[in-house]
Structures are given as C-alpha cells and as structure tokens.
Amino acid sequence: MKREVLPGALADISAVGGVTGHPDSIWLLDYWGKKDVAGILLMPPTRHVMLHLNDCCKWKEHIRSKKKLFAGYQSEG
C-alpha cells in the first residue's frame, strides 16, 4: 500500500479512456502519480467527497431559495 503508483498503471488509465487529453482531465495523471496506492484507494470514499461538499451545499441552497449561485448565472424558469 505504501508503494508509488507505477507509470505503466497511469499509462493504462489513459489508454482505456479513464482520463482524456482535455486539461480538465489530464492533470489527474500527474496528481495520481504523486500518491501512493493507499492514497489512491482511500481518496474516493474520504477526501474526494469533502472537495464537493461545499458545491452540494450551494446547490441545495439554490434549489430551496431560487437565488443566483454566482454572478452572471441566470436562473431559467
């Protein structure tokens, strides 16, 4: 679990379409390459969820109040 993610494994992820060449996707290979196997396995059920918690709270508030989420956003309806 403490070993680094192997470059070949990252190449496999790219080859099977796990990430695309788009800048919003390709950066993940570099990020994952700096983690150990334990960090990769624990990320989805722990840290990754926390990254999106604030977004979920904003969506909930928007749905309940019909307020703008951010400047420039136009609510339809």
RODRENPA-929451 format. One line per 8 residues: number of its first residue (from 0); their letters; for each residue y, x, z of N, C-alpha, C. Coordinates in nm, 4 decimals. Each point is the difference from the previous one (the first is absolute). Layout:
<drenses>
NUM> a> Y X Z Y X Z Y X Z ~ ...
</drenses>
This chain:
<drenses>
0> mkrevlpg> -0.1207 0.0811 0.0000 0.1207 -0.0811 0.0000 0.1272 0.0855 0.0000 ~ -0.0122 0.1217 0.0449 0.1177 0.0864 0.0070 0.0242 0.0777 -0.1291 ~ -0.0932 -0.0112 -0.0968 0.0191 0.0776 -0.1230 0.1087 -0.0628 -0.0871 ~ 0.0628 0.0848 -0.0781 0.1043 -0.0464 -0.0912 -0.0616 -0.0828 -0.1122 ~ 0.0807 -0.0853 -0.0584 -0.0440 -0.0763 -0.1166 -0.0085 0.0978 -0.1163 ~ -0.1119 0.0019 -0.0678 -0.0216 0.0952 -0.1085 0.0781 -0.0386 -0.1255 ~ 0.0562 0.0995 -0.0701 0.0739 -0.0289 -0.1236 -0.0834 -0.0788 -0.1016 ~ -0.1307 0.0273 -0.0066 -0.0861 -0.0741 -0.0916 -0.0062 -0.1479 0.0332
8> aladisav> 0.0035 -0.0324 0.1287 -0.0012 -0.1402 0.0422 0.1291 -0.0695 -0.0436 ~ 0.1107 0.0712 0.0095 0.1274 -0.0564 -0.0437 0.0008 -0.0209 -0.1512 ~ -0.0584 0.0932 -0.0734 -0.0101 -0.0139 -0.1451 -0.0877 -0.1201 -0.0357 ~ -0.1059 -0.0224 0.0764 -0.0866 -0.1161 -0.0232 0.0750 -0.1304 0.0218 ~ 0.0818 -0.0050 0.1028 0.0797 -0.1203 0.0270 0.0888 -0.0316 -0.1189 ~ 0.0631 0.1013 -0.0537 0.0868 -0.0172 -0.1167 -0.0808 -0.0406 -0.1230 ~ -0.1147 0.0621 -0.0201 -0.0821 -0.0255 -0.1184 -0.0520 -0.1431 -0.0060 ~ -0.0304 -0.0590 0.1142 -0.0531 -0.1364 0.0009 0.1096 -0.1060 0.0115
16> ggvtghpd> 0.1260 0.0436 -0.0002 0.1116 -0.0950 0.0028 0.0453 -0.0401 0.1390 ~ -0.0387 0.0768 0.1014 0.0435 -0.0294 0.1363 0.1502 0.0144 0.0179 ~ 0.0606 0.0849 -0.0799 0.1455 0.0125 -0.0102 0.0336 0.0119 -0.1482 ~ 0.1218 -0.0326 -0.0333 0.0449 0.0124 -0.1379 0.0955 0.1179 -0.0103 ~ 0.0481 0.0282 -0.1190 0.0964 0.1069 -0.0198 0.1415 -0.0407 0.0370 ~ 0.0197 -0.1245 0.0394 0.1332 -0.0496 0.0373 0.0464 0.0699 0.1282 ~ 0.1283 0.0351 0.0097 0.0509 0.0694 0.1192 -0.0247 -0.0757 0.1309 ~ -0.0052 -0.1338 -0.0056 -0.0258 -0.0777 0.1215 -0.1461 0.0080 0.0439
24> siwlldyw> -0.0853 0.0594 -0.0825 -0.1420 0.0096 0.0297 -0.0475 0.1446 0.0140 ~ 0.0416 0.0850 -0.0903 -0.0532 0.1365 -0.0091 0.0294 0.0846 0.1242 ~ 0.1065 -0.0302 0.0715 0.0348 0.0774 0.1193 -0.1090 -0.0083 0.1066 ~ -0.0813 -0.1070 -0.0059 -0.1060 -0.0153 0.0989 -0.1005 0.1148 -0.0034 ~ -0.0274 0.0543 -0.1180 -0.0945 0.1115 -0.0082 0.0494 0.1205 0.0786 ~ 0.1280 0.0289 -0.0102 0.0578 0.1115 0.0759 -0.0051 -0.0297 0.1499 ~ 0.0336 -0.1212 0.0369 -0.0011 -0.0410 0.1405 -0.1405 0.0088 0.0588 ~ -0.0980 -0.0575 -0.0707 -0.1377 0.0026 0.0470 -0.0541 0.1424 0.0060
32> gkkdvagi> 0.0455 0.0858 -0.0909 -0.0467 0.1376 -0.0034 0.0405 0.0810 0.1218 ~ 0.0958 -0.0490 0.0754 0.0456 0.0694 0.1206 -0.0684 -0.0515 0.1261 ~ -0.0869 -0.0987 -0.0140 -0.0683 -0.0608 0.1144 -0.1429 0.0519 0.0117 ~ -0.0584 -0.0182 0.1171 -0.1426 0.0271 0.0131 -0.0748 -0.1315 -0.0203 ~ -0.1310 0.0076 -0.0082 -0.0806 -0.1192 -0.0286 0.0216 -0.1073 0.1064 ~ 0.0061 0.0376 0.1252 0.0223 -0.0975 0.1074 0.1321 -0.0726 -0.0185 ~ 0.1038 0.0726 -0.0384 0.1304 -0.0623 -0.0220 -0.0023 -0.1005 -0.1127 ~ -0.0737 0.0296 -0.1059 -0.0110 -0.0923 -0.1129 -0.0764 -0.1254 0.0412
40> llmpptrh> -0.1082 0.0171 0.0744 -0.0803 -0.1153 0.0413 0.0716 -0.0893 0.1008 ~ 0.0804 0.0589 0.0857 0.0695 -0.0777 0.1028 0.1301 -0.0619 -0.0479 ~ 0.0540 0.0476 -0.1104 0.1296 -0.0475 -0.0449 0.0043 -0.1504 -0.0298 ~ -0.0918 -0.0558 -0.0793 0.0121 -0.1430 -0.0311 0.0003 -0.0925 0.1217 ~ -0.0915 0.0168 0.0962 0.0012 -0.0945 0.1115 0.1036 0.0306 0.1082 ~ 0.0686 0.1120 -0.0106 0.0951 0.0362 0.1054 0.1407 0.0183 -0.0553 ~ 0.0315 0.1174 -0.0444 0.1364 0.0339 -0.0386 0.0533 -0.0798 -0.1180 ~ -0.0812 -0.0247 -0.1007 0.0509 -0.0677 -0.1197 0.0499 -0.1403 0.0321
48> vmlhlndc> -0.0709 -0.0703 0.0854 0.0417 -0.1348 0.0386 0.1376 0.0046 0.0663 ~ 0.0210 0.0984 0.0846 0.1285 0.0121 0.0701 0.1160 0.0221 -0.0963 ~ -0.0265 0.0667 -0.1118 0.1058 0.0237 -0.0977 0.0541 -0.1300 -0.0584 ~ -0.0858 -0.0999 -0.0118 0.0396 -0.1249 -0.0645 0.0345 -0.1112 0.0981 ~ -0.0125 0.0243 0.1283 0.0282 -0.1022 0.0988 0.1446 -0.0489 -0.0079 ~ 0.0947 0.0908 -0.0163 0.1405 -0.0386 -0.0102 0.0236 -0.0877 -0.1227 ~ -0.0618 0.0334 -0.1129 0.0131 -0.0832 -0.1196 -0.0518 -0.1411 0.0250 ~ -0.1121 -0.0099 0.0666 -0.0587 -0.1313 0.0291 0.0923 -0.0832 0.0886
56> ckwkehir> 0.0620 0.0637 0.0967 0.0937 -0.0717 0.0875 0.1198 -0.0511 -0.0794 ~ 0.0498 0.0798 -0.0934 0.1118 -0.0427 -0.0837 -0.0395 -0.1172 -0.0887 ~ -0.1204 0.0050 -0.0585 -0.0468 -0.1110 -0.0841 -0.0126 -0.1276 0.0824 ~ -0.0544 0.0124 0.1196 -0.0159 -0.1161 0.0879 0.1358 -0.0613 0.0308 ~ 0.0966 0.0824 0.0346 0.1352 -0.0490 0.0289 0.0604 -0.0676 -0.1229 ~ -0.0187 0.0587 -0.1152 0.0521 -0.0575 -0.1232 -0.0622 -0.1370 -0.0268 ~ -0.1291 -0.0090 0.0143 -0.0696 -0.1263 -0.0257 0.0471 -0.1086 0.0963 ~ 0.0178 0.0366 0.1243 0.0429 -0.0981 0.1003 0.1467 -0.0380 -0.0124
64> skkklfag> 0.0847 0.0913 -0.0418 0.1442 -0.0261 0.0003 0.0610 -0.0155 -0.1379 ~ -0.0716 0.0401 -0.1024 0.0509 -0.0012 -0.1377 0.1237 0.0892 -0.0144 ~ 0.0150 0.0998 0.0877 0.1101 0.0950 -0.0096 -0.0321 0.1054 -0.1036 ~ 0.1029 0.0701 -0.0456 -0.0199 0.1106 -0.0929 -0.0713 0.1139 0.0716 ~ -0.0948 0.0623 -0.0702 -0.0708 0.1146 0.0569 0.0849 0.1254 -0.0028 ~ 0.0782 0.0168 -0.1068 0.0849 0.1170 -0.0133 0.1116 -0.0340 -0.0986 ~ 0.1043 0.0793 0.0010 0.1132 -0.0228 -0.0900 -0.0468 -0.0009 -0.1446 ~ 0.0427 -0.0959 -0.0746 -0.0352 -0.0079 -0.1400 -0.1196 -0.0889 -0.0285
72> yqseg> -0.0734 -0.0381 0.1040 -0.1165 -0.0862 -0.0183 0.0477 -0.1440 -0.0144 ~ -0.0455 -0.0663 -0.1022 0.0357 -0.1388 -0.0208 -0.1233 -0.0871 0.0205 ~ 0.0040 -0.0836 0.0988 -0.1115 -0.0901 0.0286 -0.0049 -0.1088 -0.1052 ~ -0.1184 -0.0246 -0.0533 -0.0170 -0.1071 -0.0981 -0.0275 -0.1291 0.0727 ~ 0.0482 -0.1081 -0.0554 -0.0348 -0.1280 0.0596 0.1199 -0.0719 0.0361
</drenses>
